Amino acid sequence: MSKYELVVMGFLLDEPMHGYQINQLVKVHRMDSWAKISPPMIYKTLGSLEDQGMVSSRREREGLMPERRVYSLTSKGRERLARLVEKSLLDKNITYDLSNLGYFFIFALDKEKALDCLKQKKVLLEKTIRSLRKRMEEYRGKTPVNRFLVLEKDHDRFRSELHHLNVMLDRVERCQEWSQVAFMDGGEKAFGGQRKIAERG
């Protein structure tokens, strides 16, 4: 799957934008670092998506500024975006940039689909952690410390991923109004007056 398509259409889900705006959001959210998004690829992706009918564009000029092409997400693009978000959340290889992009653009899915994906992801993570624990028990004292630490580090990373998934799952379940604005941290309207996040497991 193309993470560039996911990022571009994910931002366009909020509102129509031109390429420079999307690139600025990539920088603001440091996606060039944690998701390995290269800003020059944004423009290439916009052109490709328009050719596929996933986005449409119009030319706009503000004052004396140069004319810019503003892009909007089409209904076909919304469907494609939802599939990409679902796929990123259910990535069996648990690739961290894809998983994080799935969380970042989770509102491309309806609430029930988001919950279903998160619950499936939880099962996958728990299975992976059990497998790693078994390997750690088998290798403890039988493999050099430096190699065992690599396995232990992997285990701790998956545990951290599970913790954050549980936080997300809790918030989605308690969210009464499924929208990006209502999902702001601690929003009374979104979470029925409950500000504290319950940790699961």
mmCIF file of the C-alpha atoms, coordinates in Angstrom:
data_MODEL
# 
_entry.id   MODEL 
# 
loop_
_atom_site.group_PDB 
_atom_site.id 
_atom_site.type_symbol 
_atom_site.label_atom_id 
_atom_site.label_alt_id 
_atom_site.label_comp_id 
_atom_site.label_asym_id 
_atom_site.label_entity_id 
_atom_site.label_seq_id 
_atom_site.pdbx_PDB_ins_code 
_atom_site.Cartn_x 
_atom_site.Cartn_y 
_atom_site.Cartn_z 
_atom_site.occupancy 
_atom_site.B_iso_or_equiv 
_atom_site.pdbx_formal_charge 
_atom_site.auth_seq_id 
_atom_site.auth_comp_id 
_atom_site.auth_asym_id 
_atom_site.auth_atom_id 
_atom_site.pdbx_PDB_model_num 
ATOM 1   C CA . MET A 1 1   ? 0.000   0.000   0.000   1.00 0.00 ? 1   MET A CA 1 
ATOM 2   C CA . SER A 1 2   ? 1.103   3.600   -0.542  1.00 0.00 ? 2   SER A CA 1 
ATOM 3   C CA . LYS A 1 3   ? 1.565   5.486   2.696   1.00 0.00 ? 3   LYS A CA 1 
ATOM 4   C CA . TYR A 1 4   ? 1.782   8.652   0.605   1.00 0.00 ? 4   TYR A CA 1 
ATOM 5   C CA . GLU A 1 5   ? -1.752  8.119   -0.657  1.00 0.00 ? 5   GLU A CA 1 
ATOM 6   C CA . LEU A 1 6   ? -2.873  7.544   2.925   1.00 0.00 ? 6   LEU A CA 1 
ATOM 7   C CA . VAL A 1 7   ? -1.256  10.758  4.169   1.00 0.00 ? 7   VAL A CA 1 
ATOM 8   C CA . VAL A 1 8   ? -2.435  12.957  1.292   1.00 0.00 ? 8   VAL A CA 1 
ATOM 9   C CA . MET A 1 9   ? -6.036  11.736  1.316   1.00 0.00 ? 9   MET A CA 1 
ATOM 10  C CA . GLY A 1 10  ? -6.068  11.669  5.111   1.00 0.00 ? 10  GLY A CA 1 
ATOM 11  C CA . PHE A 1 11  ? -5.350  15.386  5.292   1.00 0.00 ? 11  PHE A CA 1 
ATOM 12  C CA . LEU A 1 12  ? -7.772  16.143  2.453   1.00 0.00 ? 12  LEU A CA 1 
ATOM 13  C CA . LEU A 1 13  ? -10.485 14.407  4.464   1.00 0.00 ? 13  LEU A CA 1 
ATOM 14  C CA . ASP A 1 14  ? -10.415 17.433  6.790   1.00 0.00 ? 14  ASP A CA 1 
ATOM 15  C CA . GLU A 1 15  ? -10.710 20.080  4.072   1.00 0.00 ? 15  GLU A CA 1 
ATOM 16  C CA . PRO A 1 16  ? -9.543  20.963  0.534   1.00 0.00 ? 16  PRO A CA 1 
ATOM 17  C CA . MET A 1 17  ? -5.855  21.928  0.436   1.00 0.00 ? 17  MET A CA 1 
ATOM 18  C CA . HIS A 1 18  ? -3.038  22.700  -1.943  1.00 0.00 ? 18  HIS A CA 1 
ATOM 19  C CA . GLY A 1 19  ? 0.195   20.733  -1.952  1.00 0.00 ? 19  GLY A CA 1 
ATOM 20  C CA . TYR A 1 20  ? 2.134   23.269  0.096   1.00 0.00 ? 20  TYR A CA 1 
ATOM 21  C CA . GLN A 1 21  ? -0.428  23.087  2.916   1.00 0.00 ? 21  GLN A CA 1 
ATOM 22  C CA . ILE A 1 22  ? -0.156  19.300  3.032   1.00 0.00 ? 22  ILE A CA 1 
ATOM 23  C CA . ASN A 1 23  ? 3.631   19.517  3.125   1.00 0.00 ? 23  ASN A CA 1 
ATOM 24  C CA . GLN A 1 24  ? 3.438   21.990  6.002   1.00 0.00 ? 24  GLN A CA 1 
ATOM 25  C CA . LEU A 1 25  ? 1.210   19.597  7.951   1.00 0.00 ? 25  LEU A CA 1 
ATOM 26  C CA . VAL A 1 26  ? 3.688   16.789  7.296   1.00 0.00 ? 26  VAL A CA 1 
ATOM 27  C CA . LYS A 1 27  ? 6.397   18.967  8.863   1.00 0.00 ? 27  LYS A CA 1 
ATOM 28  C CA . VAL A 1 28  ? 4.223   20.140  11.770  1.00 0.00 ? 28  VAL A CA 1 
ATOM 29  C CA . HIS A 1 29  ? 3.400   16.539  12.693  1.00 0.00 ? 29  HIS A CA 1 
ATOM 30  C CA . ARG A 1 30  ? 6.995   15.411  11.993  1.00 0.00 ? 30  ARG A CA 1 
ATOM 31  C CA . MET A 1 31  ? 5.830   12.748  9.561   1.00 0.00 ? 31  MET A CA 1 
ATOM 32  C CA . ASP A 1 32  ? 9.079   13.152  7.672   1.00 0.00 ? 32  ASP A CA 1 
ATOM 33  C CA . SER A 1 33  ? 10.659  11.566  10.761  1.00 0.00 ? 33  SER A CA 1 
ATOM 34  C CA . TRP A 1 34  ? 8.320   8.927   12.196  1.00 0.00 ? 34  TRP A CA 1 
ATOM 35  C CA . ALA A 1 35  ? 6.501   8.000   8.964   1.00 0.00 ? 35  ALA A CA 1 
ATOM 36  C CA . LYS A 1 36  ? 9.431   8.633   6.584   1.00 0.00 ? 36  LYS A CA 1 
ATOM 37  C CA . ILE A 1 37  ? 7.326   10.934  4.388   1.00 0.00 ? 37  ILE A CA 1 
ATOM 38  C CA . SER A 1 38  ? 9.360   12.870  1.815   1.00 0.00 ? 38  SER A CA 1 
ATOM 39  C CA . PRO A 1 39  ? 7.715   16.259  1.057   1.00 0.00 ? 39  PRO A CA 1 
ATOM 40  C CA . PRO A 1 40  ? 8.595   16.262  -2.685  1.00 0.00 ? 40  PRO A CA 1 
ATOM 41  C CA . MET A 1 41  ? 6.602   13.031  -3.085  1.00 0.00 ? 41  MET A CA 1 
ATOM 42  C CA . ILE A 1 42  ? 3.422   14.793  -1.956  1.00 0.00 ? 42  ILE A CA 1 
ATOM 43  C CA . TYR A 1 43  ? 3.069   16.643  -5.270  1.00 0.00 ? 43  TYR A CA 1 
ATOM 44  C CA . LYS A 1 44  ? 3.709   13.491  -7.294  1.00 0.00 ? 44  LYS A CA 1 
ATOM 45  C CA . THR A 1 45  ? 1.108   11.639  -5.227  1.00 0.00 ? 45  THR A CA 1 
ATOM 46  C CA . LEU A 1 46  ? -1.479  14.388  -5.747  1.00 0.00 ? 46  LEU A CA 1 
ATOM 47  C CA . GLY A 1 47  ? -1.046  14.117  -9.509  1.00 0.00 ? 47  GLY A CA 1 
ATOM 48  C CA . SER A 1 48  ? -1.348  10.344  -9.412  1.00 0.00 ? 48  SER A CA 1 
ATOM 49  C CA . LEU A 1 49  ? -4.452  10.467  -7.218  1.00 0.00 ? 49  LEU A CA 1 
ATOM 50  C CA . GLU A 1 50  ? -6.097  12.966  -9.547  1.00 0.00 ? 50  GLU A CA 1 
ATOM 51  C CA . ASP A 1 51  ? -5.395  10.701  -12.524 1.00 0.00 ? 51  ASP A CA 1 
ATOM 52  C CA . GLN A 1 52  ? -7.108  7.871   -10.625 1.00 0.00 ? 52  GLN A CA 1 
ATOM 53  C CA . GLY A 1 53  ? -10.134 10.003  -9.756  1.00 0.00 ? 53  GLY A CA 1 
ATOM 54  C CA . MET A 1 54  ? -9.387  9.882   -6.022  1.00 0.00 ? 54  MET A CA 1 
ATOM 55  C CA . VAL A 1 55  ? -9.059  13.664  -5.793  1.00 0.00 ? 55  VAL A CA 1 
ATOM 56  C CA . SER A 1 56  ? -10.246 16.577  -7.906  1.00 0.00 ? 56  SER A CA 1 
ATOM 57  C CA . SER A 1 57  ? -8.651  20.001  -8.232  1.00 0.00 ? 57  SER A CA 1 
ATOM 58  C CA . ARG A 1 58  ? -9.416  23.604  -9.037  1.00 0.00 ? 58  ARG A CA 1 
ATOM 59  C CA . ARG A 1 59  ? -7.170  26.628  -9.508  1.00 0.00 ? 59  ARG A CA 1 
ATOM 60  C CA . GLU A 1 60  ? -7.318  29.463  -6.986  1.00 0.00 ? 60  GLU A CA 1 
ATOM 61  C CA . ARG A 1 61  ? -5.533  32.773  -6.560  1.00 0.00 ? 61  ARG A CA 1 
ATOM 62  C CA . GLU A 1 62  ? -5.421  34.828  -3.357  1.00 0.00 ? 62  GLU A CA 1 
ATOM 63  C CA . GLY A 1 63  ? -4.581  38.482  -3.870  1.00 0.00 ? 63  GLY A CA 1 
ATOM 64  C CA . LEU A 1 64  ? -1.200  38.879  -5.527  1.00 0.00 ? 64  LEU A CA 1 
ATOM 65  C CA . MET A 1 65  ? -0.123  35.345  -4.637  1.00 0.00 ? 65  MET A CA 1 
ATOM 66  C CA . PRO A 1 66  ? 0.696   32.925  -7.487  1.00 0.00 ? 66  PRO A CA 1 
ATOM 67  C CA . GLU A 1 67  ? -2.150  30.725  -8.677  1.00 0.00 ? 67  GLU A CA 1 
ATOM 68  C CA . ARG A 1 68  ? -2.375  27.423  -6.817  1.00 0.00 ? 68  ARG A CA 1 
ATOM 69  C CA . ARG A 1 69  ? -4.143  24.151  -7.457  1.00 0.00 ? 69  ARG A CA 1 
ATOM 70  C CA . VAL A 1 70  ? -6.438  23.201  -4.568  1.00 0.00 ? 70  VAL A CA 1 
ATOM 71  C CA . TYR A 1 71  ? -7.315  19.529  -4.161  1.00 0.00 ? 71  TYR A CA 1 
ATOM 72  C CA . SER A 1 72  ? -10.469 17.927  -2.741  1.00 0.00 ? 72  SER A CA 1 
ATOM 73  C CA . LEU A 1 73  ? -11.196 14.322  -1.854  1.00 0.00 ? 73  LEU A CA 1 
ATOM 74  C CA . THR A 1 74  ? -13.779 12.606  -4.078  1.00 0.00 ? 74  THR A CA 1 
ATOM 75  C CA . SER A 1 75  ? -16.252 9.943   -2.930  1.00 0.00 ? 75  SER A CA 1 
ATOM 76  C CA . LYS A 1 76  ? -14.043 7.375   -4.652  1.00 0.00 ? 76  LYS A CA 1 
ATOM 77  C CA . GLY A 1 77  ? -11.097 8.745   -2.706  1.00 0.00 ? 77  GLY A CA 1 
ATOM 78  C CA . ARG A 1 78  ? -12.976 8.496   0.596   1.00 0.00 ? 78  ARG A CA 1 
ATOM 79  C CA . GLU A 1 79  ? -13.647 4.822   -0.042  1.00 0.00 ? 79  GLU A CA 1 
ATOM 80  C CA . ARG A 1 80  ? -10.007 4.219   -0.938  1.00 0.00 ? 80  ARG A CA 1 
ATOM 81  C CA . LEU A 1 81  ? -8.822  6.104   2.152   1.00 0.00 ? 81  LEU A CA 1 
ATOM 82  C CA . ALA A 1 82  ? -11.032 4.013   4.446   1.00 0.00 ? 82  ALA A CA 1 
ATOM 83  C CA . ARG A 1 83  ? -9.547  0.828   2.974   1.00 0.00 ? 83  ARG A CA 1 
ATOM 84  C CA . LEU A 1 84  ? -6.006  2.160   3.443   1.00 0.00 ? 84  LEU A CA 1 
ATOM 85  C CA . VAL A 1 85  ? -6.625  3.099   7.083   1.00 0.00 ? 85  VAL A CA 1 
ATOM 86  C CA . GLU A 1 86  ? -8.164  -0.304  7.775   1.00 0.00 ? 86  GLU A CA 1 
ATOM 87  C CA . LYS A 1 87  ? -5.229  -2.045  6.119   1.00 0.00 ? 87  LYS A CA 1 
ATOM 88  C CA . SER A 1 88  ? -2.688  0.001   8.068   1.00 0.00 ? 88  SER A CA 1 
ATOM 89  C CA . LEU A 1 89  ? -4.370  -0.788  11.391  1.00 0.00 ? 89  LEU A CA 1 
ATOM 90  C CA . LEU A 1 90  ? -4.477  -4.496  10.574  1.00 0.00 ? 90  LEU A CA 1 
ATOM 91  C CA . ASP A 1 91  ? -0.951  -4.699  9.151   1.00 0.00 ? 91  ASP A CA 1 
ATOM 92  C CA . LYS A 1 92  ? 0.173   -8.174  10.244  1.00 0.00 ? 92  LYS A CA 1 
ATOM 93  C CA . ASN A 1 93  ? 3.823   -7.199  10.062  1.00 0.00 ? 93  ASN A CA 1 
ATOM 94  C CA . ILE A 1 94  ? 3.046   -4.488  12.628  1.00 0.00 ? 94  ILE A CA 1 
ATOM 95  C CA . THR A 1 95  ? 5.051   -1.909  10.710  1.00 0.00 ? 95  THR A CA 1 
ATOM 96  C CA . TYR A 1 96  ? 5.151   1.021   13.071  1.00 0.00 ? 96  TYR A CA 1 
ATOM 97  C CA . ASP A 1 97  ? 4.841   3.880   10.601  1.00 0.00 ? 97  ASP A CA 1 
ATOM 98  C CA . LEU A 1 98  ? 1.778   2.233   9.022   1.00 0.00 ? 98  LEU A CA 1 
ATOM 99  C CA . SER A 1 99  ? 0.212   1.499   12.397  1.00 0.00 ? 99  SER A CA 1 
ATOM 100 C CA . ASN A 1 100 ? 0.722   5.092   13.520  1.00 0.00 ? 100 ASN A CA 1 
ATOM 101 C CA . LEU A 1 101 ? -0.737  6.435   10.282  1.00 0.00 ? 101 LEU A CA 1 
ATOM 102 C CA . GLY A 1 102 ? -3.776  4.248   10.909  1.00 0.00 ? 102 GLY A CA 1 
ATOM 103 C CA . TYR A 1 103 ? -4.250  5.874   14.316  1.00 0.00 ? 103 TYR A CA 1 
ATOM 104 C CA . PHE A 1 104 ? -3.582  9.334   12.905  1.00 0.00 ? 104 PHE A CA 1 
ATOM 105 C CA . PHE A 1 105 ? -6.284  9.074   10.236  1.00 0.00 ? 105 PHE A CA 1 
ATOM 106 C CA . ILE A 1 106 ? -8.693  6.755   12.067  1.00 0.00 ? 106 ILE A CA 1 
ATOM 107 C CA . PHE A 1 107 ? -11.653 9.071   11.376  1.00 0.00 ? 107 PHE A CA 1 
ATOM 108 C CA . ALA A 1 108 ? -11.637 7.893   7.773   1.00 0.00 ? 108 ALA A CA 1 
ATOM 109 C CA . LEU A 1 109 ? -13.495 4.887   9.231   1.00 0.00 ? 109 LEU A CA 1 
ATOM 110 C CA . ASP A 1 110 ? -16.866 4.866   10.912  1.00 0.00 ? 110 ASP A CA 1 
ATOM 111 C CA . LYS A 1 111 ? -16.778 4.163   14.641  1.00 0.00 ? 111 LYS A CA 1 
ATOM 112 C CA . GLU A 1 112 ? -17.827 0.507   14.441  1.00 0.00 ? 112 GLU A CA 1 
ATOM 113 C CA . LYS A 1 113 ? -15.234 -0.298  11.789  1.00 0.00 ? 113 LYS A CA 1 
ATOM 114 C CA . ALA A 1 114 ? -12.560 1.516   13.810  1.00 0.00 ? 114 ALA A CA 1 
ATOM 115 C CA . LEU A 1 115 ? -13.449 -0.520  16.902  1.00 0.00 ? 115 LEU A CA 1 
ATOM 116 C CA . ASP A 1 116 ? -13.385 -3.752  14.920  1.00 0.00 ? 116 ASP A CA 1 
ATOM 117 C CA . CYS A 1 117 ? -9.924  -2.972  13.512  1.00 0.00 ? 117 CYS A CA 1 
ATOM 118 C CA . LEU A 1 118 ? -8.540  -2.018  16.918  1.00 0.00 ? 118 LEU A CA 1 
ATOM 119 C CA . LYS A 1 119 ? -9.883  -5.193  18.532  1.00 0.00 ? 119 LYS A CA 1 
ATOM 120 C CA . GLN A 1 120 ? -8.375  -7.335  15.779  1.00 0.00 ? 120 GLN A CA 1 
ATOM 121 C CA . LYS A 1 121 ? -5.083  -5.490  16.203  1.00 0.00 ? 121 LYS A CA 1 
ATOM 122 C CA . LYS A 1 122 ? -5.190  -6.163  19.950  1.00 0.00 ? 122 LYS A CA 1 
ATOM 123 C CA . VAL A 1 123 ? -5.575  -9.907  19.378  1.00 0.00 ? 123 VAL A CA 1 
ATOM 124 C CA . LEU A 1 124 ? -2.616  -9.849  16.985  1.00 0.00 ? 124 LEU A CA 1 
ATOM 125 C CA . LEU A 1 125 ? -0.416  -7.925  19.425  1.00 0.00 ? 125 LEU A CA 1 
ATOM 126 C CA . GLU A 1 126 ? -1.289  -10.184 22.347  1.00 0.00 ? 126 GLU A CA 1 
ATOM 127 C CA . LYS A 1 127 ? -0.463  -13.244 20.247  1.00 0.00 ? 127 LYS A CA 1 
ATOM 128 C CA . THR A 1 128 ? 2.873   -11.714 19.216  1.00 0.00 ? 128 THR A CA 1 
ATOM 129 C CA . ILE A 1 129 ? 3.764   -10.857 22.824  1.00 0.00 ? 129 ILE A CA 1 
ATOM 130 C CA . ARG A 1 130 ? 2.971   -14.403 23.990  1.00 0.00 ? 130 ARG A CA 1 
ATOM 131 C CA . SER A 1 131 ? 5.196   -15.783 21.243  1.00 0.00 ? 131 SER A CA 1 
ATOM 132 C CA . LEU A 1 132 ? 8.058   -13.475 22.213  1.00 0.00 ? 132 LEU A CA 1 
ATOM 133 C CA . ARG A 1 133 ? 7.733   -14.404 25.890  1.00 0.00 ? 133 ARG A CA 1 
ATOM 134 C CA . LYS A 1 134 ? 7.946   -18.077 24.989  1.00 0.00 ? 134 LYS A CA 1 
ATOM 135 C CA . ARG A 1 135 ? 11.091  -17.470 22.953  1.00 0.00 ? 135 ARG A CA 1 
ATOM 136 C CA . MET A 1 136 ? 12.618  -15.458 25.794  1.00 0.00 ? 136 MET A CA 1 
ATOM 137 C CA . GLU A 1 137 ? 11.995  -18.330 28.200  1.00 0.00 ? 137 GLU A CA 1 
ATOM 138 C CA . GLU A 1 138 ? 13.565  -20.785 25.759  1.00 0.00 ? 138 GLU A CA 1 
ATOM 139 C CA . TYR A 1 139 ? 16.650  -18.641 25.080  1.00 0.00 ? 139 TYR A CA 1 
ATOM 140 C CA . ARG A 1 140 ? 17.275  -17.282 28.580  1.00 0.00 ? 140 ARG A CA 1 
ATOM 141 C CA . GLY A 1 141 ? 20.739  -18.392 29.657  1.00 0.00 ? 141 GLY A CA 1 
ATOM 142 C CA . LYS A 1 142 ? 21.265  -20.216 26.359  1.00 0.00 ? 142 LYS A CA 1 
ATOM 143 C CA . THR A 1 143 ? 22.163  -17.284 24.122  1.00 0.00 ? 143 THR A CA 1 
ATOM 144 C CA . PRO A 1 144 ? 24.642  -14.391 24.487  1.00 0.00 ? 144 PRO A CA 1 
ATOM 145 C CA . VAL A 1 145 ? 23.295  -11.442 26.482  1.00 0.00 ? 145 VAL A CA 1 
ATOM 146 C CA . ASN A 1 146 ? 23.611  -9.019  23.560  1.00 0.00 ? 146 ASN A CA 1 
ATOM 147 C CA . ARG A 1 147 ? 21.351  -11.213 21.415  1.00 0.00 ? 147 ARG A CA 1 
ATOM 148 C CA . PHE A 1 148 ? 18.885  -11.844 24.223  1.00 0.00 ? 148 PHE A CA 1 
ATOM 149 C CA . LEU A 1 149 ? 18.584  -8.086  24.782  1.00 0.00 ? 149 LEU A CA 1 
ATOM 150 C CA . VAL A 1 150 ? 17.471  -7.641  21.168  1.00 0.00 ? 150 VAL A CA 1 
ATOM 151 C CA . LEU A 1 151 ? 14.637  -10.099 21.795  1.00 0.00 ? 151 LEU A CA 1 
ATOM 152 C CA . GLU A 1 152 ? 13.772  -8.401  25.090  1.00 0.00 ? 152 GLU A CA 1 
ATOM 153 C CA . LYS A 1 153 ? 13.727  -4.994  23.406  1.00 0.00 ? 153 LYS A CA 1 
ATOM 154 C CA . ASP A 1 154 ? 11.337  -6.308  20.763  1.00 0.00 ? 154 ASP A CA 1 
ATOM 155 C CA . HIS A 1 155 ? 9.065   -7.669  23.499  1.00 0.00 ? 155 HIS A CA 1 
ATOM 156 C CA . ASP A 1 156 ? 9.036   -4.335  25.343  1.00 0.00 ? 156 ASP A CA 1 
ATOM 157 C CA . ARG A 1 157 ? 8.244   -2.466  22.142  1.00 0.00 ? 157 ARG A CA 1 
ATOM 158 C CA . PHE A 1 158 ? 5.207   -4.641  21.456  1.00 0.00 ? 158 PHE A CA 1 
ATOM 159 C CA . ARG A 1 159 ? 4.075   -4.206  25.063  1.00 0.00 ? 159 ARG A CA 1 
ATOM 160 C CA . SER A 1 160 ? 4.260   -0.451  24.591  1.00 0.00 ? 160 SER A CA 1 
ATOM 161 C CA . GLU A 1 161 ? 2.292   -0.735  21.350  1.00 0.00 ? 161 GLU A CA 1 
ATOM 162 C CA . LEU A 1 162 ? -0.383  -2.764  23.154  1.00 0.00 ? 162 LEU A CA 1 
ATOM 163 C CA . HIS A 1 163 ? -0.626  -0.171  25.919  1.00 0.00 ? 163 HIS A CA 1 
ATOM 164 C CA . HIS A 1 164 ? -1.210  2.657   23.450  1.00 0.00 ? 164 HIS A CA 1 
ATOM 165 C CA . LEU A 1 165 ? -3.685  0.580   21.482  1.00 0.00 ? 165 LEU A CA 1 
ATOM 166 C CA . ASN A 1 166 ? -5.661  -0.013  24.692  1.00 0.00 ? 166 ASN A CA 1 
ATOM 167 C CA . VAL A 1 167 ? -5.735  3.732   25.334  1.00 0.00 ? 167 VAL A CA 1 
ATOM 168 C CA . MET A 1 168 ? -7.017  4.340   21.811  1.00 0.00 ? 168 MET A CA 1 
ATOM 169 C CA . LEU A 1 169 ? -9.576  1.542   22.119  1.00 0.00 ? 169 LEU A CA 1 
ATOM 170 C CA . ASP A 1 170 ? -10.861 2.971   25.390  1.00 0.00 ? 170 ASP A CA 1 
ATOM 171 C CA . ARG A 1 171 ? -11.266 6.426   23.882  1.00 0.00 ? 171 ARG A CA 1 
ATOM 172 C CA . VAL A 1 172 ? -13.030 5.195   20.778  1.00 0.00 ? 172 VAL A CA 1 
ATOM 173 C CA . GLU A 1 173 ? -15.451 3.114   22.855  1.00 0.00 ? 173 GLU A CA 1 
ATOM 174 C CA . ARG A 1 174 ? -16.307 6.084   25.097  1.00 0.00 ? 174 ARG A CA 1 
ATOM 175 C CA . CYS A 1 175 ? -16.476 8.667   22.330  1.00 0.00 ? 175 CYS A CA 1 
ATOM 176 C CA . GLN A 1 176 ? -20.104 9.777   22.008  1.00 0.00 ? 176 GLN A CA 1 
ATOM 177 C CA . GLU A 1 177 ? -19.629 12.010  18.984  1.00 0.00 ? 177 GLU A CA 1 
ATOM 178 C CA . TRP A 1 178 ? -17.462 10.449  16.279  1.00 0.00 ? 178 TRP A CA 1 
ATOM 179 C CA . SER A 1 179 ? -15.596 13.449  14.906  1.00 0.00 ? 179 SER A CA 1 
ATOM 180 C CA . GLN A 1 180 ? -12.058 14.790  14.919  1.00 0.00 ? 180 GLN A CA 1 
ATOM 181 C CA . VAL A 1 181 ? -13.091 17.933  16.810  1.00 0.00 ? 181 VAL A CA 1 
ATOM 182 C CA . ALA A 1 182 ? -15.013 16.052  19.496  1.00 0.00 ? 182 ALA A CA 1 
ATOM 183 C CA . PHE A 1 183 ? -12.058 13.689  19.958  1.00 0.00 ? 183 PHE A CA 1 
ATOM 184 C CA . MET A 1 184 ? -9.862  16.427  21.398  1.00 0.00 ? 184 MET A CA 1 
ATOM 185 C CA . ASP A 1 185 ? -8.053  15.441  24.592  1.00 0.00 ? 185 ASP A CA 1 
ATOM 186 C CA . GLY A 1 186 ? -10.399 15.354  27.562  1.00 0.00 ? 186 GLY A CA 1 
ATOM 187 C CA . GLY A 1 187 ? -13.399 16.696  25.641  1.00 0.00 ? 187 GLY A CA 1 
ATOM 188 C CA . GLU A 1 188 ? -16.522 16.499  27.815  1.00 0.00 ? 188 GLU A CA 1 
ATOM 189 C CA . LYS A 1 189 ? -18.785 16.161  24.801  1.00 0.00 ? 189 LYS A CA 1 
ATOM 190 C CA . ALA A 1 190 ? -16.726 13.401  23.256  1.00 0.00 ? 190 ALA A CA 1 
ATOM 191 C CA . PHE A 1 191 ? -16.316 11.254  26.350  1.00 0.00 ? 191 PHE A CA 1 
ATOM 192 C CA . GLY A 1 192 ? -19.468 11.863  28.346  1.00 0.00 ? 192 GLY A CA 1 
ATOM 193 C CA . GLY A 1 193 ? -17.735 13.904  31.038  1.00 0.00 ? 193 GLY A CA 1 
ATOM 194 C CA . GLN A 1 194 ? -15.103 11.255  31.795  1.00 0.00 ? 194 GLN A CA 1 
ATOM 195 C CA . ARG A 1 195 ? -11.665 12.792  31.534  1.00 0.00 ? 195 ARG A CA 1 
ATOM 196 C CA . LYS A 1 196 ? -9.526  9.960   32.868  1.00 0.00 ? 196 LYS A CA 1 
ATOM 197 C CA . ILE A 1 197 ? -8.321  7.326   30.430  1.00 0.00 ? 197 ILE A CA 1 
ATOM 198 C CA . ALA A 1 198 ? -8.614  3.820   31.787  1.00 0.00 ? 198 ALA A CA 1 
ATOM 199 C CA . GLU A 1 199 ? -5.713  1.539   31.015  1.00 0.00 ? 199 GLU A CA 1 
ATOM 200 C CA . ARG A 1 200 ? -6.670  -1.955  29.933  1.00 0.00 ? 200 ARG A CA 1 
ATOM 201 C CA . GLY A 1 201 ? -4.779  -5.138  30.656  1.00 0.00 ? 201 GLY A CA 1 
# 
